[in-house]
Amino acid sequence: MRISNISAFAGGADDVVCTQLVNGSARNWDIDLTDSEGGPLDLTGYSYEFDTVTATGDITPATRGSSFTLANLTLDSGATVEDRSTLISAVGSPVDGKLRLYLPTNLYTDSVPFDTNTDVPFVVGTIRIHSGDSNPTILSIRVLIVIRYGAISTGAVGDPPSAPIPVTVSFDNITAKPTTIAGYGITDAFSGNYADLTNAPALAAIATSGAYADLTNAPALAAVATSGDYNDLINTPVSYANSDVDAHLNQSTATPGEFLTWDGSDYAWAATATTYTDTDVNSHLNQSTATTGQVLTWDGADYAWAVAATTYDDSDVATYLNGNLDTSIIPDTNDTYDIGSATNKIRDIYVSDNSIKFVDDTDPNNLVEYPISRSGTRVQFNGADLGTKAEADKATGGYEFTGGFTDRVSGASGVSDLGNDVEYTQAMVDSSSWLRFGLDSTRQIANDTPYWGDSADANEAPHAGTTAYQGVGLFSGAYMPAGVTSMFDFADNTAYNAASTSGLIYNAATGSYDMSELDVGNFTQFRFDFNLTPQFANTTVEVGLIWATRDASDNVTFTFALTGEPLFYGAGTTGQTFLNRPMISAYLASAEDVNARALPAIRADQPVFVQPLTTLFTVGR
């Protein structure tokens, strides 16, 4: 094998041209690489690979315009494509710049489309040198094979290259470059020292010492320039001594105890002012005239001593007012002051007959008194009989109102007639049962919220936003009879509230009307407001109270239905809803009636839907 530069076929100075016979054997090709100076190219740190053409038809002529037909020129079918790392390798040390190329494939042709001894070049691959797979290639050498049909000249095969192939490499593409001149093998470079210069002029001593003394023709320095001592200074000011201070302050004229002053033009010495002593204070305040316990006063012209006034404290006031008051209590301003307050009340007021008087002062010149007085056990106002307290209480009736039914979970008392259906079933019809409507504390708080605003009328029930209604009723007890604080029990759950399954049949229900604070003989009325929807025409509905009298131990003594007028729903009423407000009355004939329990109820002869809304409990006296 030989490497030659054949100008007719070479693509350039970096082409390697090899000659090989048709049907020739595989060869090793040694290649010398040199740098631009003619020396071996140092391949240290570089990778080198041979990229082969591996498929039929990829082998191309080195030059264009060839008249030869290449269709029959193929790779040997028995050859294998080697890993490209095995096709190119270094020979010897990398600094020798020698590479060895191994071509494993045989080229052949079945029919020769050219004359005997005609050389035809083909590009079969490229030698590529780089500093890593991801870095740019710094050298690319195209490999051409010249195929000759026939024998090659004797001695041609295997000959070494006739001459090294010059290769130029850019300095920027060289890695691992030295960082010093010596690294390039240069040992006679300038060190940078002035002493190493040749024919350099001699330097004055000052150039190396930097000392002022080495200067020539330098002016002489004063002693202070080198000593730094204040005493070496010349023309310094004269020191200011203690005697100068004494003279300036006229110290020679001073005598013991005098102090320094300024007389307007100069310093002068003066005698100390007379000291003001305790004796002087005592004399000024006339202390000699004082006796024990006296206090200092001013008499208008001088200080004087007088007997201290007696202290009058809270205990003296309490003693005077506790059985020792010997005069009337009269305020200094009309209709201004109070006795007690809304939060700090006077417990009891003990007065004589005809002692409380209301005064009409419309005419200040004609005051009219209206006394409250007592005649025996009877109270009188301005002479007119008001009767006893019990008679007064019995003379006033009242009422309370609630929508706190257990089964009313929508709507609000006094605001809407909207409720929730409770079914009176066919089974209830068949058993002739009463359907009671119980009361509930939670529903009372939710349903009885006051809906009116505040006003100046003191008699009006607490308005919207207040909470006094809770547990009482919509009007917060404002309109109840005198002495009564409760007319409904929303949490009652005693034997009365249980269901009854025989005799008088009714369901279980909590709560009750509360008559416990009423009096025997009181007249009561119970209005029950409800919506009713008949399911069949010609339905009769009874409305009443399931009333249970109780003894003093709360034992039920008798239970009965206290009914009012029945309601009748004839033809055309089926499926329609009617608002009903029947009234049931009762008198409290005995203590057992006062302690009784009662709830509103209905009974019908056909199924209906009922919506309990509200109830008004009225007491007449």
Secondary structure, DSSP 8 states (H G I E B T S, - for coil): --EE--TTT--STT-EEEEEETT---EEEEEEEE-TTSSB---TT-EEEEEE--STT--EESSSS-----TTEEE-TT-----GGGTEEE-S-GGG-EEEEEE---EEESS--S-TT-EEEEEEEEEEEESSTTS-EEEEEEEEEEEESS---TT-TT---SS-EE----GGG--S--SSTGGGT------S-GGG-SS-----THHHH--GGG-SS-----HHHHH--GGG-SS------HHHHHHHTTGGG--TT-EEEE-SSSEEEE-------HHHHHHHTTGGG--TTEEEEE-SSSEEEEE------HHHHHHHHTT---S----SSTT---SS-SSS--------TT-EEEEE-SSTTS-EEEEEEEETTEEEETTEEEE-HHHHHHT--EEEEE--BTT--SS-TTT------EEE-HHHHHHT-BEE--B-HHHHHHH----S---S-TTS---TT--TTTTT-TTTTTTS-TT---SEESS--SGGGS-B-SSS-B-----EE--TTS-TT-EEEEEEEEEEEESSSSEEEEEEEEEEEE-TT--EEEEEEEE---EEE-TT-TT--EEE--EEEEE--SHHHHT-EEEEEEEESS-EEEEEEEEEEEEE-
